[in-house]
Amino acid sequence: MANDIGHDAGYVLESRAVYIFAGMGDLFLSILLAALALLLVSAGIEDVRARTIANWKNAAIALMAPLWWWASGMGWGDMGVQLAIALVVLALFALAFALRQMGGGDVKLIAALALWLPLQPLVWMLLVMAVAGGALTLAMVIEKHVRRSTRPIEIPYGVAIVFAALLTLGEPIFNHLS
């Protein structure tokens, strides 16, 4: 009987430890998402002000992704798929950079975000990014015409990327609340 009590007590402690760890995992996931959101907003502001996105911000976003994978319980196979998708995205957008259609910081930001998002949300983000980027470009072309400026337009495409990423990341949160 004493042995059963000890066994039950051990089970309760083990269960509590798993529960506490799971709760801390949720906290850690929340901290990672908050850090990602802050980095994204910072990158968007920087792109508007200077038409550049600092390498350290893109690197931080990319380096936090494996922590996200680990904390969300992603398996090795899924991690490999996520990395492969991000490499394909990097290659495709590097082509846009080579054609002078997109800045290097924008390409790195998209690739870093591809490390975070599964394929379907990533495609959704890219579609929203394209629409937002098109709207931003149109607004800047109209503004250039109204001001009768002869300077070339530099689109802060990071704004469209950040908008799309935040919308994509927030979508499950908003759906959960409704």
Salt bridges, closest charged atoms under 4 A:
GLU46 OE1 - LYS57 NZ 2.88
GLU143 OE2 - ARG147 NE 2.75
